[in-house]
Structures are given as C-alpha cells and as structure tokens.
C-alpha cells in the first residue's frame, strides 16, 4: 500500500524531534557517528539533486527550471549564511545569543519547508522518485534537529524551547507538502526549487562539516552516500 506524501513528511519531521531529543536528554551519542551520517547524507543528497531532481525539472520546465533551481540555492544561502552567519550543522559548542538562534531557526524553517515541497514534488512525478527524495531528506533530519536544539541550548533556552524549535522544523516540512498540493507555482516549479535547495544543503552546509576531518572515514562515507543513491535507484526502478 502506497503512503501519501504527507505521511513521509510526518516521518521526516519526527526525525527532527528525535535529533533534538538526543541533545536535550543529554543521551550519550557518538560525534564520529554523526560525522559519518552527515557525510553519507551529503553524498546521497548531491546525487539525488544532480542525478534526478534537476534533470526531471528541466525536462518539464526547460530553462525556467534551471533558473528556479538557482533561485532555491540563493534563497537558502541568503537565509542561512547571510542573515544567520553563525549557523552550522552539528552540536553547538560556543555560547551564542538569542538573535543567532532565532535567525538560524528562520533560515532552517525555509529549508525544511522546501523539504516538504521536495517530497510532494517527487511523489507528483512518481512513487519511486518521491521515495528517493524522502530518503535524502530523512538522512539529514537527525543532524538538523540536533543542530537547532543545541544552538537554542547554547543561547540559554530551556529544553522545552529547544525541542519546540526542532518540532517547528518538522511542522514546516508538513506545511511544505500541503502547500505544494494547493499552490500552482509550487506544483509546477517545486521540483526545480527543491533541486537548488537540496544541492545547497548538501554541498554548502553538510560537506564543509566533514571536509577538514582527517582520515578516510569521511570521504568513504561521502562516496558511499553517492553509491547508495544508485543502489536505491536500481531498487526503485528509476
């Protein structure tokens, strides 16, 4: 039985909360394991964006799709690294103020909204593409929830506020799915916008998180993420 896109968005949103719970409950978790997850998801997301989302969007909308992908890329850069300069994936280890945590949340809300747009747009093409997009999003949802909750804690917020911030990201993903179904512009160009957003998150957010780490674990994980995309594409029949 095929699940509707909204169900996949709910699962992805729950992963945001689980990532936050790992920080707010002070559970013991491995930083090395987080690095591997970030590298793996970066490889998978780049492969999905370049290998499926962008070609499918261009086939449907031509040059307009390429421009929409660029707009998605620039929009996320504007909100995450122009207005919120301090934001990065991973646990926040420095003391920050509420302006930093608030601006990071606003930037991530836009990004997670487009996560929902990507899920809905992928399923609008086919169940196979929708599932691949869902996998790409799910892989980075735990680090994302961890990042925003630890940033709120570093800014002096309580555990409830930190969990609430992560939950808001999950809600934004659900809203992205719902709005894509009712707004014509998102429905027609959602795939292209999502390609640009996904590429930015993978290449400009996730890759720098592990690029300076020593050893072979990170590059192996990154290329394994790319390989996982091709394996998943074969399994889903794309």
Secondary structure by P-SEA (a helix, b strand, c coil): ccccaaaaaaaaaaaaaaaaaaaaacccccaaaaaaaaaaaaaaaaaaaaccaaaaaaaacaaaaaaaaaaaaaaaaaaccccccccccccccccccaaaaaaaaaaaaaaaaaaaaaaaaaaaacaaaaaaaaaaaaaaaaaaaaaaaaaaaaacccaaaaaaaaaaaaaaaaaaaaaaacccccccaaaaaaaaaaaaaacccccccccccccaaaaaaaaaaaaaaaaaaaaacc
